């Protein structure tokens, strides 16, 4: 079969569908045929998948006979749901062109029998995840698996970039490039703010830049944003409750749609919305489903298949359905609450009108009134093509240690060979020989502080080859491969043994026999727990608890924060830009009556006293993460001059310091608080920063293999993991302060939790702003939600609602 035949058949197939290849697709086909490496940058729903699969298929068909002994191409996806969609899309093209290519999927959901069959007879195209690719690298004689490999595709690279999973990809590529001569590496990415850097990180430094190609689509996706508004604006707003109040307005949107995805930001929110929609609109029963990562694979597969076949009218989901291949039939997108980022919002919006040239419509449902301020900011950002950057990780020693263990489990490795490979990655291009030797010493001897314990001496050296020969150590490592770290989970099963999904240990441990809770859209009664498995039966009760999962709250992105500050500034100058701004006018008027609306050249501070104490409210509008670091910094600096204790609360718009003693405020004093001088020292000296580092170390310890989380169906209890991680953290702090894993923890807290670079930028901006201090007689619309954030930690939901109602009555007039 000639290559021209495959392309001709692809053109004919496109024509029968009424499609015409876009210029970026044809550019990709040509570049692939020339042996180039590169990145495809195009919006969701524009045909990115076929821009690379068609030339891979053509190259495969050109061989004339099917190669045996390993895959011809590997396709990496960030989520399992996407793997199945790519499988369907590729097989559709194979069927239409008459190719004999065989496509297979290997992810964490793949059964042992299918994996064994795949090992014996590998597919020509292997669709897998970063974790599963590393598991393959942990196999004996793995180099022979890749003898026929021509290409590896990293799909949705923007989702992996800026995560440790992206580092896993970099390391795997460094190994495969060494094994396979002229390996072609391609990425597929939606638009991000640093797309050129994304290409460089993907390809590393070993590939000649003359062979780099960045192919950009010139398709501009049309996105229509519609807000769903309450009849009357809440002038003293608070987070988390308004969305459900708007449910009656959401149902008609679902009813008039052929199909809808309803995106929630958390799994708990997903469960709540699914339940409440059915309460209000029982006619949707049987036409609606739920999809999130804690639900069993069987249920997720059922949802994906029925959604794809058009049998479901609506699916309430989380980021588990953020991504998807082209031509997926979804008509309407509903976003519950702030998306926190421009790129995420565009990604989700693109799931509707998911065909080339179609307009994407997304309905925005605020969970409190202030979130509506973000809508005009989002529209303007989309219009101006402003997007966030994805900052890649560097010097992630926990991932490197895990990778070295993976190679040691397989055939072993020679250090000088691997060092030469990893320094060609973006993440480890600055690593020194001494640091690499530290990693080797750590996996062989446990480092300088753990050398007395045999369990940390995992790797032996034979004739210069580092390898693992102990089967138990090898098995434990294979079970631990990956960088996605969560709390210990308990499997949820019916008494019959049927698996439903997983919930975190801390929630299940709070249940008593007979307690009712909602999970996977079902009312369940807790019966018992045995061997880290919780057994339940169906319940007819409508009232029950909703599970909570311990996940960090998403913070407003830097780009969206900037756009938000501009929108508020325009309203402060009397400019009403859109329907949302006009709707919020009573709230803004009350804010200006009691305090002020800050212009972009101003930093607003409010200070007042209640029976709880003295409230210092600061509104930089920089996002939760930056505000957390900023609040800790200011509290630390205040305590140096005034011996007081402060409690801290923050949201995306500002932060609160509540103290028991009065602080003497002045513009000069505030300027000192926000000075960049000794920034890192002052942050690290706070108890808050030390605690954050200790929490972060649990992740580093798990990824690096310092802590084993347990065997399948027999995980270790979360409190044991926390205790072990805390003990190791204290050991390194006292006896090995130069431990690279220990030091990495503090770097990650600064860079990713507190967003140090963004914090510095915010402090630079504040240094140029006018400091506006107001002493309101009553709580303001901006300060009220901060007070509620602080109260959440103290009260149950019912008591919190009562307290909030009393506060609103007290301060409304």
C-alpha positions in Angstrom: 0.0 0.0 0.0 1.5 3.4 -1.0 1.5 6.4 1.3 -0.3 8.4 -1.3 -3.2 6.0 -1.0 -3.7 6.6 2.7 -3.8 10.4 2.2 -6.1 10.1 -0.8 -8.5 7.9 1.3 -8.3 10.4 4.1 -9.2 13.3 1.8 -12.1 11.2 0.4 -13.3 10.4 3.9 -13.1 14.0 4.9 -15.1 15.0 1.8 -17.9 12.5 2.6 -18.2 14.0 6.0 -18.3 17.5 4.6 -14.9 18.3 6.1 -12.0 20.1 4.5 -8.5 19.7 6.0 -7.4 22.9 7.6 -4.0 24.4 6.6 -2.5 23.5 9.9 -3.5 19.9 9.4 -1.8 19.7 6.0 1.3 21.5 7.4 1.5 18.8 10.1 1.2 16.0 7.6 4.0 17.5 5.5 6.2 18.1 8.5 5.8 14.6 9.8 6.6 13.1 6.4 9.8 15.2 6.4 10.9 13.6 9.8 10.4 16.8 11.8 9.5 17.0 15.5 7.1 19.6 16.8 4.0 20.9 18.5 0.5 21.4 17.1 -1.2 24.4 18.6 -4.9 24.6 17.8 -8.2 25.2 19.7 -10.4 22.5 21.0 -12.6 20.9 18.3 -10.5 21.9 15.4 -9.2 18.5 14.3 -5.9 18.3 16.2 -6.1 14.5 16.6 -6.2 13.8 12.9 -3.4 16.3 12.2 -1.0 13.7 13.6 -2.8 10.4 13.4 -3.3 10.6 9.6 0.5 10.9 8.8 1.3 8.2 11.4 -1.3 6.0 9.7 0.2 6.8 6.3 3.7 6.0 7.5 2.5 2.7 8.9 0.7 1.7 5.7 3.8 2.6 3.7 5.7 -0.3 5.5 3.6 -2.7 3.5 3.5 -5.3 6.3 2.7 -5.0 10.0 5.8 -4.9 12.1 5.9 -7.2 15.1 7.6 -7.0 18.5 6.5 -3.6 19.7 4.4 -0.5 18.9 5.0 1.6 15.8 3.7 4.7 17.6 2.8 5.6 21.2 0.1 8.2 22.0 0.3 9.7 25.6 -2.9 11.1 27.1 -3.2 12.9 30.5 -6.5 11.3 31.4 -8.0 7.8 30.9 -11.3 9.2 29.5 -9.4 10.8 26.7 -7.6 7.5 25.9 -10.9 5.9 25.0 -12.0 8.8 22.8 -8.7 8.7 20.9 -9.1 5.0 20.5 -12.5 5.5 18.9 -11.3 8.4 16.7 -8.3 6.4 15.4 -10.3 3.3 14.7 -12.8 5.4 12.7 -10.0 6.6 10.5 -8.5 3.1 10.2 -11.9 1.8 9.1 -12.4 4.5 6.5 -9.0 4.2 5.0 -8.8 0.4 5.0 -5.6 0.2 7.1 -4.6 -2.8 9.1 -3.2 -0.9 12.0 -4.2 -2.3 15.4 -4.8 0.2 18.3 -4.7 -0.7 21.9 -5.1 1.1 25.3 -3.0 0.5 28.4 -3.9 2.6 31.4 -4.4 2.0 35.1 -7.9 0.7 34.2 -6.6 -2.0 31.9 -7.2 -5.5 33.3 -4.3 -7.9 33.9 -5.4 -10.3 31.2 -5.5 -7.5 28.6 -2.1 -6.3 29.7 -0.7 -9.9 29.4 -2.2 -10.2 25.9 -0.8 -6.9 24.9 2.7 -7.8 26.1 2.5 -11.0 23.9 1.1 -9.2 20.9 1.7 -5.5 21.1 -0.7 -3.1 19.3 0.7 -1.0 16.4 -0.5 2.2 18.2 -0.4 2.1 22.0 -2.5 4.7 23.7 -1.3 5.1 27.3 -0.7 7.6 30.2 2.7 8.9 31.6 2.4 6.5 34.5 1.7 3.4 32.3 4.7 4.4 30.1 7.0 4.3 33.1 5.5 1.0 34.2 6.5 -0.3 30.8 10.0 1.0 31.3 10.1 -1.0 34.5 9.7 -4.3 32.5 12.6 -6.6 31.8 14.1 -6.3 28.3 12.1 -3.2 27.7 14.5 -1.8 25.0 13.3 -4.6 22.6 9.7 -3.4 23.1 10.6 -0.1 21.3 12.7 -1.5 18.3 9.9 -0.6 15.8 8.9 2.7 17.4 8.8 5.6 15.0 6.8 8.3 16.8 5.5 9.3 20.2 2.7 11.8 20.5 2.0 13.7 23.7 -1.6 14.8 23.6 -2.9 17.8 25.6 0.7 18.7 26.4 -0.5 21.9 28.0 -2.3 19.8 30.7 1.0 18.0 31.6 3.3 20.9 31.3 3.7 22.5 34.8 3.1 19.2 36.6 5.3 16.4 37.8 3.5 14.2 35.3 5.1 16.4 32.7 8.5 15.7 34.3 7.7 12.0 34.0 7.1 12.5 30.2 10.4 14.4 29.9 12.4 11.6 31.5 10.6 8.9 29.5 11.4 10.8 26.3 15.0 11.1 27.3 15.3 7.3 27.5 13.3 6.6 24.3 15.4 9.1 22.3 18.5 7.2 23.4 17.0 3.8 22.4 15.4 4.8 19.1 17.4 6.6 16.4 15.4 9.4 14.6 12.5 9.0 17.0 9.8 11.6 16.0 8.3 13.5 19.0 5.2 15.5 18.6 2.9 17.3 21.0 -0.7 18.5 20.7 -1.6 21.5 22.8 -4.4 24.1 23.2 -3.1 27.7 23.2 -1.2 28.8 26.4 0.8 31.9 27.1 4.2 30.3 26.7 3.6 28.0 23.8 7.2 28.4 22.5 8.6 27.3 25.8 6.2 24.3 25.8 7.8 23.2 22.6 11.3 23.5 24.0 10.4 21.6 27.2 8.8 18.8 25.1 11.7 18.2 22.8 14.6 18.9 25.2 18.1 20.1 24.1 19.2 16.9 22.2 17.1 17.6 19.1 18.5 20.2 16.6 16.3 23.2 16.7 16.3 23.2 12.9 14.1 20.1 13.2 11.7 21.9 15.6 8.3 22.9 14.1 5.6 24.9 15.9 2.4 24.6 13.8 -0.3 27.1 14.8 -3.8 27.0 13.7 -5.2 30.3 12.6 -8.7 29.2 13.6 -10.2 31.7 16.2 -12.8 29.9 18.2 -16.0 31.9 18.7 -17.1 31.7 22.3 -20.4 33.1 23.6 -20.6 33.6 27.4 -24.1 33.8 29.0 -24.5 34.5 32.7 -27.4 33.1 34.7 -28.5 35.7 37.1 -30.6 35.7 40.3 -33.7 38.1 40.3 -32.0 40.3 42.9 -28.3 40.8 43.6 -27.1 39.9 47.1 -25.3 43.0 48.4 -23.5 41.0 51.2 -22.4 38.0 49.2 -20.6 34.9 50.4 -19.1 31.9 48.6 -20.6 28.6 47.8 -24.4 28.9 48.1 -25.8 31.1 45.2 -25.3 28.4 42.5 -28.0 26.1 44.0 -30.4 29.1 44.3 -30.1 29.5 40.6 -31.0 25.9 39.9 -34.5 26.8 38.7 -32.9 28.9 36.0 -30.4 26.2 35.0 -33.1 23.5 34.3 -34.6 25.3 31.3 -31.1 25.5 29.8 -30.6 21.8 30.2 -34.1 21.0 28.9 -33.7 23.0 25.6 -30.3 21.3 24.9 -29.8 18.0 23.1 -26.8 17.4 25.4 -25.1 19.3 28.1 -22.0 19.1 30.2 -22.3 20.7 33.7 -18.9 21.4 35.0 -18.3 21.6 38.7 -14.9 22.5 40.2 -14.9 19.8 42.9 -16.2 16.2 43.3 -18.3 17.3 46.2 -19.9 20.1 44.2 -20.5 17.5 41.4 -22.4 15.2 43.8 -24.5 18.0 45.2 -25.5 19.4 41.8 -26.4 16.0 40.5 -28.6 15.3 43.5 -30.3 18.7 43.5 -31.0 18.7 39.7 -32.9 15.4 40.1 -34.8 16.8 43.1 -36.0 19.8 41.1 -36.3 18.1 37.7 -37.1 14.4 38.2 -38.0 14.1 34.5 -34.2 14.0 33.9 -33.8 10.7 35.7 -32.4 8.2 33.3 -31.3 11.0 31.0 -28.6 12.4 33.3 -25.4 10.9 34.7 -22.3 11.9 36.8 -18.6 11.7 36.0 -15.7 12.3 38.3 -12.4 10.5 39.1 -13.6 8.8 42.3 -16.3 6.8 40.5 -15.5 3.3 39.3 -14.1 2.7 35.8 -17.2 0.7 34.9 -19.5 3.6 35.7 -17.2 6.1 33.9 -17.1 4.0 30.8 -20.8 3.7 30.7 -21.2 7.5 31.0 -18.6 8.1 28.3 -20.2 5.6 25.9 -23.7 6.9 26.3 -22.7 10.5 26.1 -20.8 9.7 22.9 -23.8 7.9 21.4 -26.1 10.7 22.3 -28.1 8.7 24.8 -27.6 11.1 27.7 -29.1 14.6 27.9 -26.8 15.9 30.6 -23.7 14.9 32.6 -22.6 16.6 35.7 -18.8 16.4 35.8 -15.5 17.7 37.0 -12.2 18.2 35.1 -12.4 14.5 34.3 -14.3 15.5 31.1 -12.3 18.7 30.5 -10.6 17.1 27.5 -11.9 15.4 24.5 -11.2 14.5 20.9 -12.9 16.2 17.9 -16.4 15.9 16.7 -17.9 14.9 20.1 -21.7 15.7 20.2 -22.1 18.1 23.1 -24.4 21.1 22.5 -24.3 23.1 25.8 -21.7 23.8 28.5 -22.7 25.1 32.0 -19.9 26.2 34.3 -20.7 26.2 38.0 -18.7 28.8 39.8 -15.5 30.6 38.8 -13.3 28.6 36.4 -10.3 30.3 38.1 -8.4 30.6 34.8 -8.9 31.8 31.2 -7.4 28.7 29.6 -9.6 26.3 31.6 -12.7 28.3 30.8 -11.9 28.3 27.1 -11.1 24.5 27.2 -14.5 23.8 28.8 -16.3 26.2 26.5 -14.8 24.4 23.5 -16.5 21.2 24.5 -19.7 22.7 23.0 -19.7 23.5 19.3 -17.0 20.8 19.3 -16.7 20.9 15.5 -14.4 23.1 13.3 -16.0 26.5 12.8 -18.9 26.1 15.3 -19.6 28.7 18.0 -19.1 27.5 21.6 -21.7 28.6 24.1 -21.0 28.4 27.8 -23.4 29.4 30.6 -21.9 30.8 33.7 -23.6 30.1 37.1 -22.0 32.1 39.9 -21.7 30.5 43.3 -21.7 33.9 44.8 -22.3 37.4 43.4 -18.7 38.6 43.3 -17.8 35.8 40.8 -19.9 37.7 38.3 -17.1 40.3 38.2 -15.0 37.7 36.5 -17.4 37.3 33.5 -16.5 40.6 31.7 -12.9 39.9 32.5 -13.2 36.5 30.9 -14.9 37.9 27.8 -12.2 40.6 27.4 -9.4 38.1 27.9 -10.9 35.8 25.2 -11.3 38.7 22.8 -7.7 39.8 23.3 -6.4 36.2 23.3 -4.8 36.6 26.7 -3.9 33.2 28.3 -2.0 32.0 31.3 1.5 30.5 31.1 2.1 26.9 32.3 5.4 27.1 34.3 7.4 23.9 33.9 8.9 22.2 37.0 12.6 22.2 37.4 14.9 20.1 39.6 12.1 17.7 40.8 14.4 15.3 42.6 11.6 13.1 43.9 10.6 12.3 40.3 14.2 11.7 39.3 14.7 9.3 42.2 11.5 7.4 41.3 12.7 7.2 37.7 16.1 5.8 38.7 14.3 3.2 40.7 12.2 2.3 37.7 15.2 1.7 35.5 16.8 -0.3 38.3 13.8 -2.5 38.5 14.0 -3.4 34.8 17.4 -4.2 33.4 19.4 -1.8 35.6 21.2 1.3 34.4 24.7 2.7 34.0 24.8 6.2 35.8 27.0 8.0 33.2 24.6 7.0 30.4 21.5 8.1 32.3 23.1 11.4 33.5 24.0 12.3 29.9 20.3 11.7 29.0 18.6 13.6 31.8 20.7 16.7 31.5 19.2 17.1 28.0 15.7 17.6 29.6 14.4 21.0 30.7 13.8 19.8 34.2 17.3 18.6 34.9 19.5 20.6 32.6 21.0 22.4 35.6 21.6 19.2 37.8 25.3 18.8 38.8 27.3 15.6 39.1 27.3 16.0 42.8 23.5 16.2 43.0 23.2 13.2 40.7 25.7 11.3 43.0 23.5 12.3 45.9 20.5 10.6 44.2 22.6 7.5 43.6 23.7 7.4 47.2 20.1 7.9 48.3 18.7 4.9 46.4 21.7 2.6 47.4 22.4 3.7 51.0 19.4 5.8 52.0 21.5 8.9 52.1 23.6 10.1 55.1 20.7 10.1 57.6 18.9 6.8 56.8 21.9 4.6 56.2 21.3 2.5 59.3 17.9 1.3 58.0 17.9 -1.6 55.5 14.5 -0.6 54.0 16.1 2.4 52.4 19.0 0.5 50.8 17.0 -0.6 47.8 19.5 -0.6 44.9 22.7 -2.7 44.6 25.6 -2.2 42.2 26.9 -5.1 40.1 29.8 -4.4 37.7 28.8 -0.7 37.5 25.1 -1.4 36.8 22.6 -0.2 39.4 19.8 -2.7 39.8 17.1 -4.0 42.1 17.2 -7.7 42.7 14.9 -8.0 45.7 11.4 -9.0 44.3 9.6 -7.4 47.2 11.3 -4.0 46.7 10.6 -4.3 42.9 6.9 -5.1 43.4 6.5 -2.2 45.9 8.1 0.2 43.5 6.0 -0.9 40.5 2.9 -0.3 42.6 4.1 3.2 43.6 5.0 4.5 40.1 3.3 7.9 39.4 3.2 11.4 40.7 -0.5 11.9 41.3 -0.7 11.9 45.1 -4.0 11.9 47.1 -5.2 11.0 50.5 -5.6 7.3 51.4 -8.7 6.0 49.7 -11.2 3.4 50.7 -13.1 1.3 48.2 -16.8 1.5 48.3 -18.8 -1.7 47.6 -22.3 -3.0 47.9 -22.7 -6.0 50.2 -22.9 -8.1 47.1 -19.3 -7.1 46.3 -20.0 -4.8 43.4 -17.5 -1.9 43.3 -18.8 1.7 43.2 -15.8 3.9 43.6 -13.4 5.3 46.2 -13.7 7.9 49.0 -11.0 9.3 51.2 -10.4 7.5 54.5 -11.0 10.5 56.7 -14.6 10.8 55.5 -15.4 7.1 55.7 -14.0 7.0 59.2 -16.5 9.6 60.3 -19.5 7.3 59.3 -21.4 5.1 61.8 -23.4 2.1 60.7 -26.8 3.3 59.5 -25.5 6.7 58.3 -26.7 7.7 54.9 -24.5 9.6 52.3 -24.7 10.4 48.6 -22.1 9.0 46.3 -22.0 8.4 42.5 -25.5 9.9 42.4 -26.9 7.3 44.8 -28.3 7.4 48.3 -26.2 4.8 50.2 -26.4 3.5 53.8 -23.1 2.7 55.5 -23.0 -0.9 56.8 -19.4 -1.7 57.9 -15.8 -1.4 57.0 -13.5 -4.3 56.6 -9.9 -4.4 55.3 -10.0 -0.8 54.0 -13.2 -1.5 52.1 -16.5 0.1 53.1 -19.7 -1.9 52.5 -23.0 -0.1 51.8 -26.6 -0.8 50.7 -29.0 1.3 48.7 -31.1 3.7 50.8 -34.4 5.3 50.0 -33.7 8.3 52.2 -33.4 11.7 50.4 -31.3 13.4 53.1 -27.7 12.4 53.5 -24.2 13.7 53.8 -22.2 14.5 50.7 -18.6 13.2 50.7 -15.8 15.7 50.9 -12.4 15.1 49.3 -9.3 16.8 50.6 -8.1 18.8 47.6 -6.5 22.2 47.5 -8.8 24.9 46.3 -8.1 26.3 42.9 -6.8 29.9 42.9 -7.5 32.7 40.5 -4.9 32.7 37.8 -2.5 35.7 37.4 -3.9 36.7 34.0 -7.6 36.5 35.1 -6.7 38.5 38.3 -5.1 41.2 36.1 -8.2 41.4 33.9 -10.5 41.4 37.0 -8.6 44.4 38.5 -9.1 46.3 35.2 -12.9 45.6 35.2 -13.2 46.8 38.9 -11.2 49.9 38.0 -13.5 50.8 35.2 -16.6 50.5 37.4 -14.8 52.7 40.0 -14.5 55.3 37.2 -18.3 55.0 36.5 -18.0 52.8 33.4 -20.5 50.0 33.2 -19.3 47.6 30.5 -21.8 44.8 30.4 -25.0 43.2 31.8 -23.1 41.6 34.7 -21.6 45.0 35.8 -25.1 46.6 35.6 -26.6 43.7 37.6 -23.9 44.1 40.3 -24.5 47.9 40.6 -26.4 47.8 44.0 -23.4 45.8 45.4 -20.9 48.2 44.0 -22.9 51.2 45.2 -23.0 49.8 48.7 -19.3 49.1 48.6 -18.6 52.7 47.6 -21.0 54.0 50.2 -19.3 52.1 53.0 -15.8 52.1 51.7 -14.5 52.4 48.1 -14.0 50.6 44.8 -10.3 50.5 44.1 -8.9 51.7 40.8 -6.1 49.8 39.2 -3.7 52.4 40.7 -5.0 51.8 44.3 -4.7 49.1 47.0 -7.8 49.1 49.2 -7.5 48.3 52.9 -10.5 48.2 55.3 -10.1 48.2 59.1 -12.9 47.9 61.6 -13.8 46.3 65.0 -16.5 43.8 65.8 -17.1 41.6 68.8 -14.7 39.1 67.3 -11.8 41.5 67.3 -10.0 43.9 64.9 -10.4 43.1 61.2 -7.7 44.1 58.8 -9.1 43.5 55.3 -6.7 43.8 52.3 -7.9 43.5 48.6 -5.0 43.0 46.1 -7.3 40.8 43.9 -4.4 38.4 43.2 -5.9 35.0 43.9 -6.0 32.7 46.9 -2.4 31.3 46.7 -0.8 34.7 46.6 -3.0 36.0 49.3 -2.1 33.0 51.6 1.6 33.9 51.3 0.9 37.7 51.5 -1.2 37.2 54.7 1.5 35.1 56.4 4.1 37.7 55.4 2.1 40.6 56.8 1.1 38.8 60.0 4.8 37.9 60.6 5.9 41.5 60.1 3.2 43.0 62.3 4.0 40.6 65.1 7.7 41.8 65.1 6.6 45.3 66.1 3.4 44.5 67.9 3.1 41.3 70.0 -0.3 40.1 68.8 -1.7 36.9 67.4 -3.6 36.9 64.2 -6.0 34.4 62.5 -5.9 34.4 58.7 -8.7 34.0 56.1 -8.4 34.5 52.4 -10.3 34.2 49.1 -9.4 35.1 45.5 -10.1 38.8 46.1 -8.4 39.5 49.4 -7.4 38.4 52.8 -8.3 39.1 56.4 -6.1 39.3 59.5 -8.2 39.2 62.7 -6.3 40.2 65.8 -7.2 40.6 69.5 -5.4 44.0 69.8 -5.6 47.2 67.8 -3.0 47.9 65.1 -1.9 51.5 64.5 -2.4 51.9 60.8 -0.6 54.4 58.5 0.3 54.5 54.9 4.0 54.4 55.8 3.5 51.3 58.0 1.6 49.5 55.3 4.4 50.3 52.8 6.9 48.5 55.1 4.6 45.5 55.4 4.6 45.1 51.6 8.3 45.6 51.1 10.1 42.9 49.1 13.2 43.1 51.4 13.9 39.8 53.2 10.8 38.3 51.6 11.9 34.7 51.7 13.4 34.9 55.2 10.2 36.4 56.5 7.9 33.9 54.9 10.1 30.9 56.0 10.1 32.2 59.6 6.3 31.9 59.8 4.8 28.9 61.4 2.4 28.7 58.5 5.2 28.3 56.0 6.8 25.5 58.1 3.5 23.7 58.3 2.9 24.0 54.5 6.4 22.6 53.9 5.6 19.7 56.2 2.4 19.0 54.3 4.1 19.3 51.0 6.8 16.8 52.1 4.2 14.1 52.3 3.9 14.3 48.5 7.6 14.4 48.0 8.1 11.4 50.3 5.5 9.3 48.5 6.8 10.1 45.0 10.4 9.4 46.0 9.6 6.1 47.7 10.4 7.3 51.2 7.0 6.1 52.2 5.1 3.1 50.8 1.3 3.7 50.6 0.4 0.0 50.8 -0.7 -2.8 48.5 -3.9 -2.8 46.4 -7.0 -3.2 48.7 -4.6 -2.9 51.6 -3.5 0.7 51.7 -1.9 2.2 54.8 -4.0 4.4 56.9 -3.6 8.1 56.2 -2.6 8.9 59.8 0.2 6.4 59.6 1.5 8.0 56.4 1.3 11.5 57.9 3.1 10.3 61.0 5.9 8.7 59.0 6.3 11.7 56.7 6.4 14.1 59.7 9.1 12.0 61.4 11.2 11.9 58.3 10.8 15.6 57.8 12.0 16.3 61.3 15.0 13.8 60.9 16.2 15.7 57.7 15.6 19.0 59.4 17.8 18.1 62.3 20.4 15.7 60.8 20.5 16.3 57.0 19.4 19.9 56.2 21.0 19.7 52.8 18.9 16.6 51.8 17.7 17.4 48.3 14.2 16.1 48.9 13.9 18.2 52.0 15.1 21.4 50.2 12.9 20.7 47.2 9.9 20.8 49.6 10.5 24.4 50.5 11.1 25.3 46.9 7.8 23.8 45.9 5.9 25.7 48.7 7.4 29.0 47.5 7.0 28.4 43.8 3.7 26.6 43.5 1.7 27.0 46.8 2.7 30.6 47.5 3.5 31.4 43.9 6.7 33.3 44.9 7.3 34.9 41.4 3.7 36.1 41.3 3.9 37.3 44.9 7.0 39.4 44.1 5.3 40.8 41.0 2.3 41.7 43.2 4.5 43.4 45.8 6.1 45.4 42.9 2.7 46.5 41.8 1.6 47.5 45.3 4.8 49.5 45.7 3.6 51.7 42.8 0.0 51.9 44.0 -1.7 54.5 46.3 -2.7 53.0 49.6 -6.3 53.7 50.4 -7.3 53.0 54.0 -11.0 53.0 55.0 -12.6 52.5 58.5 -16.2 51.4 57.6 -18.9 51.6 60.3 -20.5 48.4 58.8 -19.2 45.4 57.0 -18.7 45.9 53.3 -19.7 43.7 50.3 -15.9 42.9 49.8 -15.2 42.1 53.4 -18.3 40.0 54.2 -17.2 36.9 52.2 -13.8 36.9 54.0 -15.5 36.8 57.3 -17.6 33.9 56.2 -14.4 32.0 55.0 -13.0 32.3 58.5 -16.3 31.0 60.1 -16.4 27.9 57.8 -13.7 26.3 60.0 -15.7 26.7 63.1 -19.3 25.8 62.3 -21.3 22.9 60.8 -23.1 23.8 57.6 -26.5 24.4 59.4 -25.0 26.6 62.1 -22.9 28.5 59.6 -26.1 29.3 57.6 -27.8 30.6 60.8 -24.8 32.7 61.7 -24.6 34.2 58.1 -28.3 35.1 58.1 -27.9 36.9 61.4 -24.8 38.7 60.1 -26.6 39.8 56.9 -29.6 41.1 58.9 -27.2 43.0 61.3 -25.2 44.7 58.5 -27.5 45.0 55.6 -28.8 48.4 56.5 
